[in-house]
């Protein structure tokens, strides 16, 4: 092998190793709040909105916050730098993607909500002649 081939292979292996190491830190997979706090990695946390604790939207800062209970029962405040998801109040389950902050809050980059009445065949049907609220057309403003 010539010098250029060896240098190219070394650079390729080095770049691949750095990419693999950084990608591994960014994608933590599904965790609970305790695991997300201990790893510091990006994580998906599945849980439910704690309806007994108020949620808030700060219009000036464009921050939506609420409390969420993970599958182990730990309740953490979640902050989301965006609007509240449209069907948040109807959510059976919430999946937040983000990371734990140093102050013990979870900063969500994305929020996914599962609305049971839209996808569950056993959910109570809406009155005759009406549609699920999420299927109705939004008025032009």
BELJO-V121997 format. One record per residue. N is the residue number from 1. RES is the residue in one small letter. PHI is phi as a letter, one per 40 degrees, with the letter a starting at -180 (none if undefined). BURIAL is # if it has 24 or more other C-alpha atoms within 12 Angstrom, else .. D_LAST is the distance of its C-alpha to the last C-alpha in Angstrom with 2 decimals. Layout:
[[N & RES & PHI & BURIAL & D_LAST] [N & RES & PHI & BURIAL & D_LAST]]
//
This chain:
[[1 & x & none & . & 68.41] [2 & x & c & . & 67.89] [3 & x & c & . & 66.46] [4 & x & c & . & 63.06] [5 & x & c & . & 62.50] [6 & x & c & . & 63.41] [7 & x & c & . & 61.18] [8 & x & c & . & 58.29] [9 & x & c & . & 58.79] [10 & x & c & . & 59.01] [11 & x & c & . & 55.79] [12 & x & c & . & 54.02] [13 & x & c & . & 55.26] [14 & x & c & . & 54.36] [15 & x & c & . & 50.81] [16 & x & c & . & 50.38] [17 & x & c & . & 51.71] [18 & x & c & . & 49.34] [19 & x & c & . & 46.35] [20 & x & c & . & 47.45] [21 & x & c & . & 48.09] [22 & x & c & . & 44.74] [23 & x & c & . & 42.80] [24 & x & c & . & 44.69] [25 & x & c & . & 43.65] [26 & x & c & . & 39.95] [27 & x & b & . & 39.69] [28 & x & c & # & 41.07] [29 & x & g & # & 39.88] [30 & x & c & # & 39.30] [31 & x & a & # & 40.86] [32 & x & c & # & 40.80] [33 & x & c & # & 40.14] [34 & x & c & # & 43.87] [35 & x & c & . & 44.31] [36 & x & c & # & 41.30] [37 & x & c & # & 42.80] [38 & x & c & . & 46.24] [39 & x & c & . & 45.27] [40 & x & g & # & 42.64] [41 & x & c & # & 41.11] [42 & x & c & # & 37.60] [43 & x & a & # & 37.33] [44 & x & b & # & 35.32] [45 & x & b & # & 35.72] [46 & x & c & # & 35.04] [47 & x & a & # & 34.65] [48 & x & b & # & 32.77] [49 & x & c & # & 30.53] [50 & x & c & # & 32.71] [51 & x & c & . & 30.70] [52 & x & c & . & 33.33] [53 & x & b & . & 32.42] [54 & x & c & . & 29.17] [55 & x & b & . & 26.51] [56 & x & a & . & 24.64] [57 & x & b & . & 21.89] [58 & x & c & . & 22.81] [59 & x & c & . & 19.74] [60 & x & c & . & 22.14] [61 & x & c & . & 24.01] [62 & x & f & . & 21.24] [63 & x & b & . & 23.79] [64 & x & b & # & 23.50] [65 & x & b & # & 26.91] [66 & x & a & # & 28.54] [67 & x & b & # & 32.04] [68 & x & b & # & 33.12] [69 & x & b & # & 36.41] [70 & x & c & # & 37.92] [71 & x & c & . & 40.19] [72 & x & c & . & 43.19] [73 & x & g & . & 41.75] [74 & x & c & . & 41.18] [75 & x & b & # & 38.17] [76 & x & b & # & 36.56] [77 & x & c & # & 33.59] [78 & x & b & # & 31.05] [79 & x & b & # & 28.93] [80 & x & b & # & 26.06] [81 & x & c & # & 24.65] [82 & x & a & . & 21.08] [83 & x & c & . & 18.35] [84 & x & c & # & 19.54] [85 & x & d & # & 19.41] [86 & x & d & . & 16.91] [87 & x & b & . & 19.87] [88 & x & d & # & 22.29] [89 & x & c & # & 23.31] [90 & x & c & . & 24.29] [91 & x & c & # & 26.37] [92 & x & c & # & 29.99] [93 & x & b & # & 30.93] [94 & x & b & # & 29.59] [95 & x & b & # & 30.87] [96 & x & b & # & 30.57] [97 & x & b & # & 31.76] [98 & x & i & # & 33.14] [99 & x & a & # & 36.22] [100 & x & c & # & 37.93] [101 & x & c & . & 38.02] [102 & x & c & . & 41.23] [103 & x & c & . & 40.06] [104 & x & g & . & 39.81] [105 & x & c & # & 36.05] [106 & x & b & # & 34.45] [107 & x & c & # & 31.99] [108 & x & c & # & 29.66] [109 & x & c & # & 28.40] [110 & x & a & # & 26.73] [111 & x & b & # & 26.02] [112 & x & b & # & 26.33] [113 & x & b & # & 25.83] [114 & x & b & # & 27.40] [115 & x & c & # & 25.84] [116 & x & c & . & 28.86] [117 & x & c & . & 27.30] [118 & x & c & . & 25.65] [119 & x & b & . & 28.84] [120 & x & c & . & 31.68] [121 & x & c & . & 33.27] [122 & x & c & . & 34.88] [123 & x & c & . & 31.72] [124 & x & c & . & 31.07] [125 & x & c & . & 29.10] [126 & x & c & . & 26.07] [127 & x & d & . & 26.88] [128 & x & d & . & 27.62] [129 & x & g & . & 24.68] [130 & x & b & . & 22.10] [131 & x & b & . & 20.94] [132 & x & d & . & 21.08] [133 & x & d & . & 17.89] [134 & x & c & . & 17.63] [135 & x & c & . & 17.92] [136 & x & c & . & 15.11] [137 & x & c & . & 12.17] [138 & x & c & . & 8.94] [139 & x & c & . & 6.16] [140 & x & c & . & 3.76] [141 & x & b & . & 0.00]]
//
